[in-house]
Amino acid sequence: MQVSKRIFNLETETAFTVLAKANKLQSEGKDIINLGIGQPDFPTPKNILEAAVKAIIDGKHGYTPSNGIIELREAVSKHIFEKYNSNVNPENILITPGGKPVIFFAALIFGEKDAEIIYPDPGFPIYRSMIKFSGAKPIPLILKEKNNFEIDIDELSKLITNKTRLIIINNPNNPTGSFMNESKISNLVKMLEKYPKVAIMSDEIYSKIIFDNNSMPSLLKYESIRDRLIILEGWSKTFCMTGWRLGWSVWPTKFIDFANKLCVNDHSCPSSISQYAGLEALQGPQDEINKIVKEFEKRRNFIFEKLNNLKNMNCFRPGGSFYAFPNVSKSNLSGEKFSEVALNNYGVALVPGTSFGDSAKKYIRLSYANSLENIEKAINRLSKI
């Protein structure tokens, strides 16, 4: 039996493989500290849970419009205006089951044979996977430690050709935790203005998990590129709703119908219950979320100091998200081997840098979405490698 050749282009997300291995070892009675998966360790806030229960009791369990209920799209529009002073028509907002469909849809809309799509390396692995699946050629934009893993604007400009259809940007960045401030983003936009035929997808899923009193310089603020800009956002990281599978995106008018048709063909509509929970998340009190972000910053400070005191690694200071991306070359091991030893010999689950791109062979990713106590225990174990 023959299958499509295209299916072999699909890759996977190693964090889930690491999670499965860690869970298996735990089930066998081994003491495992999981710093692999990118999932907040806090419960979904109570008011959001209560909204979901109310939606169930009220019978709101049927199909919704493919692009999401109008109340939620209006709430997202209001949220965008309050946060960025930017007007977005609710008809240009798409509610999806998580953020990944937005990557999938963008790749399918712009990718095909002889097209090129630029993506960050190291970067979220689904970018490259979906580009390859679409038939386009993935063009890695290498993020370097010496540049704080921020985009080198001149390097990006050199990668753009007449075949470039889409550029993917991620700020704050997964896996490095790097954060580009408003000045850097403004310079990036000035460069992008020179290429009006190239679409842009800005993955801003960590937009609310930013440290050092910085604010998010969303690309939504820049009118000059709005007619070709796709924004990926959602509830998973900020509101501790990973398993609720709920994301939102903003699409230019000329692309929104394509994306909505893909919704109809792919998943019909997002979960109705999750949508009402998401509505409460945006409209309800934010005190709990602010506490969570402060806790992540406290952990960032702790892990940055502790990792740089180890003899076998050094670590860049993350500016956002909840990841650290230490360089382990001092250990004389590759990131892949270091991660293997960490899990099998010391009970610490990590993700090797190569899971996020070919440029990251000497790195590992640690998620500090775990307690300070567990993080300290894990670092003590890693110091022995």
C-alpha positions in Angstrom: 0.0 0.0 0.0 1.4 3.4 -1.0 1.1 6.5 1.1 1.7 10.1 0.1 5.4 11.1 -0.1 4.5 14.3 1.7 3.6 12.5 4.9 7.3 11.6 5.4 8.1 15.4 5.6 6.2 15.6 8.9 8.4 15.9 12.0 7.4 15.8 15.6 7.9 17.7 18.9 10.5 16.1 21.1 9.1 17.7 24.3 6.2 15.2 24.1 8.6 12.3 23.5 10.6 13.4 26.6 7.3 13.7 28.5 6.3 10.1 27.6 9.8 8.8 28.6 9.7 10.7 31.9 6.2 9.4 32.7 7.2 5.8 31.9 10.2 6.1 34.3 8.0 7.6 37.0 5.5 4.8 36.6 8.4 2.4 37.2 9.0 4.1 40.6 11.9 6.4 39.6 12.2 9.9 41.0 12.0 12.2 37.9 12.0 16.0 37.8 10.4 17.1 34.6 11.9 20.3 33.1 11.1 19.2 29.6 7.5 20.1 28.8 6.4 23.7 28.2 3.4 23.7 30.4 2.7 26.0 33.4 2.6 24.0 36.7 -0.2 26.2 38.1 -3.8 25.2 38.0 -6.3 27.0 35.7 -7.7 29.9 37.7 -10.9 29.1 39.6 -13.0 31.7 37.9 -12.2 30.2 34.5 -13.1 26.7 35.8 -16.4 28.0 37.1 -17.2 29.6 33.7 -16.6 26.3 32.0 -18.9 24.4 34.4 -21.6 27.0 33.9 -21.3 26.6 30.1 -21.8 22.9 30.5 -24.8 23.3 32.9 -26.3 25.9 30.6 -26.2 23.4 27.7 -23.6 25.3 25.6 -22.1 22.1 24.3 -23.0 22.2 20.6 -21.3 23.4 17.4 -20.2 27.0 17.2 -19.3 29.1 14.2 -16.1 27.7 12.7 -14.2 30.9 13.5 -15.5 31.0 17.1 -18.4 32.5 19.0 -18.8 36.2 18.3 -18.7 37.1 22.1 -15.2 35.7 22.3 -13.9 37.3 19.1 -15.3 40.6 20.3 -13.5 40.1 23.6 -10.2 39.4 21.8 -10.7 42.5 19.8 -11.3 44.6 22.9 -8.3 42.9 24.6 -6.1 43.9 21.6 -7.3 47.5 21.7 -6.7 47.8 25.4 -3.2 46.2 25.3 -1.9 47.7 22.0 -4.3 50.6 21.1 -4.9 48.7 17.8 -8.3 48.2 16.2 -9.0 44.7 14.9 -12.4 43.7 13.4 -13.7 40.6 15.1 -14.3 39.2 11.6 -10.5 39.1 11.2 -10.1 37.0 14.3 -10.0 33.2 14.2 -10.5 31.1 17.3 -8.7 27.7 17.0 -8.0 24.6 19.1 -4.6 25.8 20.3 -2.0 27.8 18.4 -0.6 25.0 16.2 -3.5 25.2 13.6 -2.4 28.8 12.9 1.1 27.5 12.0 -0.5 24.7 10.0 -2.9 27.0 8.1 -0.2 29.7 7.3 2.1 27.0 5.9 -0.6 25.5 3.7 -1.8 28.9 2.5 1.7 30.2 1.5 3.7 27.0 1.0 4.1 25.0 -2.1 6.8 23.6 -4.4 9.4 26.3 -5.3 8.2 28.6 -2.5 10.4 29.5 0.5 9.4 30.2 4.1 11.9 31.6 6.6 11.7 30.4 10.2 13.8 30.9 13.4 16.5 28.4 14.3 16.5 27.5 17.1 12.7 27.7 17.1 9.5 25.9 17.8 9.9 22.6 15.9 6.4 22.7 14.3 7.5 25.6 12.1 9.9 23.6 10.1 7.7 20.5 10.1 4.7 22.3 8.6 6.9 24.2 6.1 8.3 20.9 4.8 4.8 19.3 4.8 3.4 22.2 2.7 6.0 21.5 0.0 7.9 24.8 0.5 11.6 25.0 1.3 12.4 25.8 4.9 15.0 28.6 5.2 16.5 28.7 8.7 17.2 32.1 10.2 20.0 31.3 12.7 19.6 33.0 16.1 23.0 33.3 17.8 23.9 33.3 21.4 26.3 36.3 20.9 23.3 38.3 19.7 21.2 37.2 22.8 19.3 34.9 20.4 17.6 37.9 18.8 17.0 38.3 15.1 20.0 39.7 13.1 18.0 42.0 10.8 20.8 42.2 8.2 21.0 38.4 8.1 17.2 38.1 7.7 17.3 40.6 4.8 19.9 38.5 3.0 17.7 35.4 3.2 14.7 37.0 1.5 14.5 36.2 -2.2 11.8 36.4 -4.9 10.7 32.9 -3.7 10.0 34.0 -0.1 6.3 33.8 0.7 6.3 34.0 4.5 8.6 35.0 7.4 7.9 33.5 10.8 8.9 35.6 13.9 8.6 34.4 17.5 8.9 36.9 20.3 9.4 36.1 23.2 11.2 33.1 21.7 10.8 29.4 22.5 13.2 27.7 23.2 15.7 30.4 24.1 13.6 32.8 26.2 15.0 35.7 24.2 13.0 38.9 24.0 13.2 41.7 21.4 12.3 45.1 22.7 10.3 47.8 20.9 13.4 49.4 19.5 14.6 46.2 17.9 11.1 45.3 16.6 10.7 48.8 15.1 14.0 48.3 13.2 12.8 44.9 12.1 9.5 46.4 10.7 11.5 49.0 8.8 13.3 46.3 7.0 10.2 44.3 6.4 8.5 47.3 4.8 11.0 46.9 1.9 9.4 43.5 1.0 5.7 44.3 0.6 5.0 40.9 -1.2 6.1 38.8 1.7 3.6 37.7 4.4 4.6 37.7 8.1 3.5 35.4 10.9 4.3 36.7 14.4 4.0 34.0 17.1 3.3 36.0 20.2 2.0 33.2 22.4 4.3 34.3 25.3 3.3 37.9 25.0 2.2 38.2 28.7 5.2 36.3 30.2 7.8 39.1 29.9 10.2 40.2 32.7 12.2 43.2 33.9 9.2 45.6 33.5 9.2 45.3 29.7 6.1 45.4 27.7 5.2 43.5 24.5 6.0 45.2 21.2 3.4 43.4 19.2 3.6 43.6 15.5 -0.1 44.6 15.6 1.1 48.1 16.5 2.6 48.6 13.0 0.0 49.7 10.4 2.6 49.5 7.6 2.6 45.7 7.6 -1.0 45.0 8.9 -2.3 44.0 5.4 0.0 40.9 5.3 0.4 40.2 9.0 -0.8 37.1 10.8 -0.7 37.1 14.6 -0.7 33.8 16.6 -1.8 34.1 20.2 -3.8 32.2 22.8 -4.7 31.1 26.3 -2.5 28.1 26.9 0.6 29.6 28.5 -0.7 32.8 30.2 -3.9 31.3 31.7 -2.5 27.8 32.4 -5.0 26.3 29.9 -2.7 24.0 27.8 -5.2 21.1 27.8 -8.2 23.3 27.0 -6.8 23.7 23.4 -7.7 27.3 22.7 -5.9 29.8 20.6 -6.7 33.0 18.7 -5.2 34.6 15.7 -5.6 37.7 13.6 -5.6 37.5 9.8 -5.6 40.1 7.0 -8.9 40.4 5.2 -7.5 38.8 2.0 -6.4 35.7 3.9 -9.1 35.2 6.6 -11.5 33.2 4.3 -8.8 30.8 3.4 -8.0 30.2 7.0 -11.6 29.8 8.0 -12.2 27.2 5.2 -9.3 25.3 6.6 -11.0 25.4 10.0 -14.2 23.9 8.5 -12.3 21.2 6.8 -10.0 20.4 9.7 -11.9 20.6 13.0 -15.3 22.3 12.3 -15.0 24.6 15.3 -13.1 24.9 18.6 -14.6 23.4 21.8 -17.6 25.4 22.8 -16.9 24.9 26.5 -13.3 26.0 26.1 -14.5 29.1 24.3 -16.7 30.2 27.2 -13.8 29.5 29.6 -11.6 31.7 27.4 -14.2 34.5 27.5 -14.0 34.5 31.3 -10.2 34.4 31.1 -10.1 37.7 29.2 -13.0 39.4 30.9 -12.5 38.2 34.5 -9.9 39.3 37.1 -6.2 39.2 36.2 -4.7 39.1 39.7 -3.9 35.4 39.6 -2.2 35.8 36.2 -0.1 38.7 37.4 1.0 36.6 40.4 2.0 33.7 38.1 4.1 35.9 35.9 5.9 37.3 39.0 6.6 33.8 40.1 8.0 32.9 36.7 10.3 35.9 36.9 11.5 34.8 40.4 12.3 31.4 39.0 14.0 33.0 36.0 16.3 34.9 38.3 17.0 31.8 40.4 17.7 29.5 37.5 19.9 32.0 35.7 22.1 32.5 38.7 22.4 28.8 39.6 23.1 27.6 36.0 25.9 30.1 35.6 27.5 28.8 38.8 27.8 25.3 37.3 31.1 24.2 35.9 29.5 22.3 33.0 27.4 25.0 31.4 26.7 28.7 31.0 23.3 30.3 30.3 21.9 33.4 28.5 19.5 35.5 30.6 16.0 34.9 29.4 13.8 38.0 28.9 10.5 36.2 28.6 8.6 32.8 28.3 9.5 30.2 30.9 12.6 28.6 29.3 16.3 28.7 29.8 18.6 27.6 27.0 22.0 26.8 28.5 25.1 26.0 26.5 26.5 22.7 27.8 29.7 22.5 25.7 31.8 22.8 28.9 30.6 19.4 29.8 32.2 18.0 26.6 28.8 16.5 25.7 26.4 17.4 23.0 23.0 18.7 24.1 21.5 15.4 23.0 23.9 13.3 25.0 23.6 15.6 28.0 19.8 15.3 28.0 20.1 11.5 27.7 22.5 11.3 30.7 20.4 13.7 32.7 17.2 11.6 32.3 18.6 8.1 32.5 21.3 8.7 35.2 20.1 11.6 37.2 16.3 11.7 36.8 16.0 15.1 35.2 13.9 15.4 32.0 15.3 18.1 29.5 14.9 18.7 25.8 18.1 18.7 23.6 18.7 21.9 21.6 18.6 19.9 18.3 14.9 19.5 18.8 14.6 23.1 18.0 17.0 23.3 15.0 20.3 22.2 13.6 22.1 25.2 14.9 21.6 24.2 18.6 23.7 21.1 19.0 25.4 22.3 22.1 22.3 23.5 24.0 19.6 22.1 26.1 16.2 23.6 27.0 15.0 23.7 30.6 11.4 24.7 31.4 11.1 26.4 34.7 7.4 25.7 34.8 8.1 23.7 37.9 8.5 24.6 41.6 11.6 26.4 42.9 12.3 23.4 45.1 12.3 21.0 42.2 14.3 23.3 40.0 17.0 23.5 42.8 17.0 19.8 43.1 17.3 19.3 39.4 20.2 21.8 39.1 22.1 20.0 41.9 21.7 16.7 40.0 22.8 18.4 36.7 26.0 19.7 38.4 27.2 16.1 38.6 27.2 15.5 34.8 
